[in-house]
Structure formats: C-alpha cells, structure tokens
Amino acid sequence: MSTPVSSLSTPRASAWTDTAVLAGRGLLLMTRSPATVAMTAMFPVILLVFLSVSFAKVVMPEGSYGDYVNYSVPLFAAMGITFATLSTANAAHADRVAGFDDRLRTLPMSPVAPLAGRIIADMVRNLATVAVVTIVGVALGFRFDNGTLGAVGYFAVPLIYGFGLAWLMVAVAMHAKSAEAANATLNALLLVLSFLSTGFVRLDDLPGWAQPIARVNPISHVVDAMRAFAHGGTAGDHLWALGAWTVGLTALCGWLAVRRYARRD
C-alpha cells in the first residue's frame, strides 16, 4: 500500500544550521587566501602611519604625536572594516554570477543562510583587522586607559557596525549588474563617509556645512564610541545611534538582499 502524500516528511530549511555551515565555508575560504585577509589589515595600517604623521600637528598643534595616535587609531580600525566589506560585496556577487547560488537554491536551504553565513565569517576577518591596527597603534603610542571592560567595548563596537554595513554590501551585490559598477559606487560612498566624519578632525574643526553630516554619520559614532571605551567618556548616545544604524541597515538591506537572492531570474 502506498504511503499517503500528507504523511511524507520533507526536509525543512533551518536558518541557524544552514548559516553555521556556510559561515564555516567562508572561514575555510579565508584560510586558503591569507594574502587577501592580510591586505584588508595592511590598508588601514598604512593610512594610520602616514596620515598620523601628516595630520598630528595640524589637528593637535599643542599635543604630542601620541595624543593624535590615541585619537586616530579608532578611525583607521573603523576604516579597515568599512573598506573590507567591499570584499564581502565582491564575493557575494561572484557567487551569484558564477552559479554557486543557483546550486544552493536546489537544496532545502533558508535563503537567509548564504548571505548571513558570509557576513558572520567576515566578522572574524573584521576582528583580525581591528586587532592588527590596534597592535600597530600601541607600537606608535596608543593606550587603553579604561580597563578590561573598556577594551572589550572598543573591539565590540566596530564589529557591530561592520555587521550592519555588510548587509548594505550584499544588498548592492545582489542587485548590481557588474562587480565594477558596484565597487565604483560603494568606494565613492565609503570615502565620503570616512572623510565627512569626526575621525580625522574634531567636529568643531569641520566646515559648518559638513558638521550636520558628521553628526549623523555612522563612522563618527563608531570612532567616538571606541574613543570613549578606550580612554574614558560617555559612549551612550553614540551606542544608541550606532544601534539604530545597524538595526536599520540589517532590516532594510537584509530584506532587499534576501528578496533578490530568492528570485531565480
């Protein structure tokens, strides 16, 4: 006697399990391309060394070189994560056009998992980037003055920011017609965000028209919160703003990315 169709068990997609498997794939790919991971850390380190030398006495004429390093290291750590997310977009786009995503769609897999797995794996790379920049910063004079909890907050803040920004990147990657077009658009946006922030100079030292932009710029909130955690100060307002940015980017861009990913055309 044949088994009723209604009693047949069909495999169900598990978003958590699927995401963990694909995050493991992302980590494995990183181990096979250590030079790519290293380059994401070298870019902010080079900026840290050369721009600190150039801007230290301009921004803080009465301070020491070490004072500016303490001020600027959070920016270069945040910039490292900001521009490293371009590789998240490139890899997501490559999987899409190479047919890897098409193969995944034939499996009973959650459509969230391929994107979320990649982003979670890239958080490990982001942590390594922040660590390398900070270690170089310590060699140049950067110091933690706010204890162990402050150091934990210092490292956690850019990872939260990177998670939200990565969803923007994969959303663009899912809709872009070419990797070149996506990179051109995203590079311009990220450069504007980096320079129109409180990362290089204090808010009051920016032109009047740029100050409102810097006040709402997520990079400003990231670097100011990192400074507060590292050296003491109030991080509450910056954490609320950063949380709003992260939740907003994750919800909106995540929905757009997953919706586009689930389409087969």
C-alpha positions in Angstrom: 0.0 0.0 0.0 1.4 3.4 -0.9 2.1 6.0 1.7 -0.2 9.0 1.8 1.4 12.1 0.4 0.4 14.0 3.5 2.4 11.7 5.7 5.7 12.1 3.8 8.3 14.0 5.7 10.0 16.7 3.7 13.3 18.3 4.7 12.9 21.8 6.2 15.3 24.6 6.0 17.0 25.5 9.3 18.3 29.1 9.1 20.6 28.6 12.1 22.2 25.4 10.9 22.4 26.5 7.3 24.0 29.8 8.3 26.6 28.0 10.5 27.5 25.6 7.7 28.0 28.5 5.2 29.9 30.6 7.8 32.3 27.6 8.1 32.7 27.7 4.3 33.5 31.3 4.5 36.2 30.8 7.1 37.7 27.9 5.1 38.0 30.1 2.1 39.8 32.7 4.2 42.4 30.2 5.3 43.0 29.4 1.7 43.6 33.0 0.8 45.6 34.5 3.7 47.1 37.2 1.5 43.6 38.7 0.8 42.9 38.8 4.6 46.3 40.4 5.3 45.7 43.1 2.7 42.5 44.2 4.4 44.6 44.9 7.5 47.5 46.5 5.7 45.4 49.2 4.1 44.3 50.9 7.4 47.8 50.3 8.9 49.4 52.2 6.0 46.9 55.0 6.5 47.5 55.1 10.2 51.2 55.5 9.8 51.3 58.1 7.0 48.2 60.2 7.8 49.1 60.4 11.5 52.5 61.8 10.6 50.8 64.3 8.2 47.9 65.4 10.4 49.2 65.1 14.0 50.4 68.6 14.4 47.7 70.1 12.2 44.8 68.7 14.2 46.5 68.9 17.7 49.2 71.6 17.5 49.5 71.7 21.2 49.5 67.9 21.6 52.1 65.2 21.1 52.2 62.6 18.3 51.0 60.0 20.8 47.9 62.2 21.5 46.9 62.1 17.9 47.6 58.4 17.6 45.2 57.9 20.6 42.7 60.0 18.7 43.1 58.4 15.3 43.5 54.7 15.8 39.8 54.1 16.2 39.2 55.8 12.9 41.7 53.6 11.0 40.3 50.5 12.6 36.8 51.5 11.5 38.0 52.4 8.0 39.7 49.0 7.8 36.3 47.3 8.4 34.5 49.8 6.2 36.6 49.1 3.1 37.0 45.4 3.9 33.2 45.0 3.4 33.8 45.7 -0.2 35.3 42.2 -0.4 32.0 40.9 1.1 30.2 42.5 -1.7 32.6 41.2 -4.3 32.4 37.6 -3.0 28.6 37.7 -2.8 28.4 39.0 -6.4 30.9 36.3 -7.6 28.8 33.5 -6.1 25.7 35.0 -7.7 27.1 35.2 -11.3 29.2 32.0 -11.1 26.2 29.8 -10.4 27.0 28.8 -6.8 23.9 30.5 -5.5 21.9 28.6 -8.2 23.2 25.3 -6.8 22.3 26.3 -3.3 18.7 27.1 -4.4 18.2 23.5 -5.4 18.7 22.5 -1.7 16.1 22.8 1.1 18.1 25.8 2.5 17.0 29.0 4.1 17.6 31.9 1.6 19.0 33.9 4.5 21.8 31.5 5.2 24.2 32.1 2.3 24.2 35.8 2.9 24.2 35.7 6.7 26.9 32.9 6.7 29.2 35.1 4.6 28.7 38.1 6.8 29.3 36.1 10.0 32.5 34.6 8.6 33.7 38.1 7.6 33.2 39.3 11.2 36.2 37.1 12.1 38.3 39.0 9.4 37.0 42.3 10.8 38.1 41.3 14.3 41.5 40.5 12.9 41.7 43.9 11.2 40.8 45.8 14.3 43.4 43.8 16.3 46.2 44.4 13.8 45.5 48.1 13.6 45.4 48.4 17.3 48.6 46.5 17.8 50.4 48.8 15.4 48.7 51.7 17.2 50.1 50.5 20.5 53.6 50.5 19.0 53.0 54.1 17.9 51.7 55.2 21.3 48.1 54.1 21.5 47.0 53.2 25.1 43.9 51.8 26.8 43.0 53.8 29.9 39.6 52.4 30.7 40.3 48.9 31.9 39.3 45.5 30.5 35.6 46.3 30.0 36.6 49.3 28.1 38.8 47.3 25.8 36.0 44.8 25.2 33.7 47.6 24.2 36.4 49.1 22.0 36.6 45.8 20.0 32.8 45.1 20.0 31.7 48.5 18.6 33.3 48.2 15.1 32.1 44.6 14.8 28.5 45.7 15.3 29.0 48.4 12.8 30.6 46.0 10.3 27.7 43.6 10.6 25.1 46.3 9.6 27.3 47.7 6.8 27.9 44.2 5.4 24.1 43.9 4.8 24.3 47.0 2.7 27.1 45.5 0.7 25.4 42.2 0.0 22.2 44.1 -1.0 24.1 46.0 -3.6 25.9 42.9 -4.7 22.6 41.1 -5.2 21.2 43.9 -7.4 24.4 45.1 -9.2 24.9 44.2 -12.9 28.6 44.1 -12.5 31.2 44.0 -9.8 32.9 47.0 -11.3 29.8 49.1 -11.1 29.2 48.1 -7.5 32.8 48.9 -6.5 32.8 52.3 -8.1 29.6 53.3 -6.4 30.5 51.9 -3.0 34.0 53.2 -3.0 32.8 56.7 -3.5 30.2 56.4 -0.8 32.7 55.0 1.7 35.3 57.7 1.1 32.7 60.4 1.6 31.6 58.8 4.9 35.2 58.4 6.1 36.2 62.0 5.5 32.9 63.7 6.5 33.2 62.3 10.0 34.8 63.1 13.3 37.5 60.6 12.5 40.3 62.8 11.2 39.4 66.1 13.0 37.1 67.2 15.7 33.5 68.2 14.9 34.1 71.9 15.6 37.1 71.9 13.1 34.9 70.8 10.2 33.2 73.4 7.9 29.8 74.4 9.0 28.0 72.6 6.1 29.8 69.4 7.0 29.0 69.3 10.7 25.4 68.1 10.4 26.6 65.3 8.1 29.3 64.3 10.6 26.8 64.3 13.5 24.6 61.6 11.8 27.5 59.7 10.1 27.7 56.2 11.5 31.5 56.3 11.3 31.5 59.3 13.6 29.5 57.3 16.2 31.8 54.3 15.8 35.0 56.1 16.4 33.7 58.3 19.2 32.3 55.3 21.0 35.6 53.5 20.6 37.5 56.5 21.9 35.1 56.6 24.9 35.7 52.9 25.6 39.4 53.2 25.2 40.1 56.4 27.1 37.0 57.1 29.2 34.0 59.2 28.5 30.3 58.8 27.6 29.5 56.3 24.8 25.8 56.0 25.5 24.5 58.4 22.8 26.9 57.0 20.2 25.8 53.4 21.0 22.2 54.3 20.6 22.9 56.0 17.2 25.1 53.1 16.1 22.4 50.6 17.2 19.8 52.4 15.1 22.1 52.4 12.1 22.9 48.7 12.5 19.3 47.6 13.0 18.1 49.8 10.2 20.7 48.6 7.7 20.2 45.0 8.7 16.4 45.1 8.5 16.1 47.1 5.2 19.1 45.9 3.3 18.8 42.3 4.6 15.2 42.2 3.4 16.2 43.6 0.0 19.2 41.2 -0.3 17.2 38.1 0.7 14.3 39.0 -1.5 16.6 39.4 -4.5 18.5 36.3 -3.7 15.4 34.2 -3.5 14.5 35.1 -7.1 15.8 32.7 -9.8 16.0 35.2 -12.7 
